Amino acid sequence: MQAFSNLVYWGLAYFPRYEVLVGAVVLENFCGGLGSSAFVAYLMRLCDRRFSATQYALLSSFTAFSRDILTSPSGELAKAVGWPLFFILSFAAALPGLALLPWFAPLAAPPEKA
């Protein structure tokens, strides 16, 4: 849903109205909250109970580091291609990650170890 919320901003680029802006911000924040919750659950699933605090801290810091590094050039990209195409590209950039979801986070939980 986070990827689809970028398409609302694409629509906002063509229909610059206050109501569309409010809807886009509300939808993005809602989808961001869902994504953050799912990501925290995924990280906790990866962590061993004995070392969960350390492992979670390391995994979340890697995420924060990559988020800061990867978003740095996004302003220049938006300036070069324009906002509508930028939001389409940001949606398209999420598609490979969505395609990998069945392997990294399958819906069916593996059987518990005895």
C-alpha positions in Angstrom: 0.0 0.0 0.0 2.9 2.3 0.5 3.8 2.1 -3.1 0.3 2.8 -4.2 0.2 5.9 -2.0 2.8 7.4 -4.2 0.3 7.3 -7.1 -1.9 9.6 -5.2 0.9 12.2 -5.3 1.1 11.6 -9.0 -2.6 12.5 -9.2 -1.9 15.5 -7.0 0.6 16.8 -9.6 -2.2 16.9 -12.2 -5.1 18.0 -9.9 -3.5 20.4 -7.4 -6.4 20.9 -5.1 -6.4 21.2 -1.3 -8.7 18.2 -0.8 -6.4 16.0 -2.9 -3.4 17.1 -0.9 -5.1 16.3 2.4 -6.2 12.9 1.0 -2.7 12.2 -0.2 -1.1 13.1 3.1 -3.6 11.1 5.1 -3.3 8.0 2.9 0.5 8.2 2.9 0.7 8.4 6.7 -1.8 5.5 7.1 0.1 3.4 4.6 3.4 4.4 6.2 2.1 3.2 9.6 1.0 -0.1 8.1 4.4 -0.6 6.5 6.3 0.3 9.7 4.2 -2.1 11.7 4.8 -4.9 9.2 8.5 -4.1 9.1 8.9 -4.2 12.8 7.1 -7.5 12.9 9.4 -8.8 10.2 12.6 -7.6 12.0 11.4 -9.2 15.2 10.8 -12.5 13.4 14.4 -12.4 12.2 15.8 -11.8 15.6 16.9 -14.6 18.0 15.2 -14.3 21.4 18.5 -14.4 23.2 19.9 -11.4 21.3 16.8 -9.7 20.2 17.6 -6.2 21.5 21.1 -6.1 19.8 19.9 -7.7 16.6 16.9 -5.4 16.3 19.0 -2.3 17.0 21.5 -3.4 14.3 18.8 -4.2 11.7 16.9 -1.1 12.3 20.0 1.1 12.1 20.9 -0.5 8.7 17.5 0.5 7.5 17.9 4.1 8.7 21.3 4.3 7.1 20.1 3.1 3.8 17.0 5.3 3.9 19.2 8.3 4.4 21.7 7.4 1.7 19.2 6.4 -0.9 16.9 9.4 -0.5 19.7 12.0 -0.8 19.7 12.1 -4.6 15.9 12.0 -4.9 15.5 15.8 -5.0 17.9 16.0 -7.9 16.0 13.2 -9.7 12.6 15.0 -9.1 14.2 18.2 -10.4 15.5 16.4 -13.5 12.4 14.4 -14.5 9.5 16.5 -12.9 7.2 15.5 -10.1 4.7 13.4 -12.0 7.3 11.1 -13.5 9.2 11.0 -10.2 6.2 9.6 -8.4 5.7 7.0 -11.2 9.4 6.0 -10.8 9.0 5.7 -7.0 6.0 3.4 -7.5 8.0 1.4 -10.1 11.0 1.1 -7.7 8.8 -0.6 -5.2 7.6 -3.3 -7.6 10.7 -5.6 -7.4 10.4 -5.6 -3.6 6.8 -6.5 -3.9 7.7 -9.4 -6.2 10.2 -10.7 -3.6 7.7 -10.7 -0.8 6.5 -14.4 -1.2 10.1 -15.5 -0.6 11.1 -13.2 2.2 7.8 -12.9 4.1 5.5 -15.8 3.1 1.9 -15.6 4.3 2.0 -19.1 5.6 4.1 -19.3 8.7 6.7 -22.1 8.9 5.9 -24.8 11.4 7.4 -24.1 14.9 10.4 -26.0 16.0 9.8 -28.4 18.9 
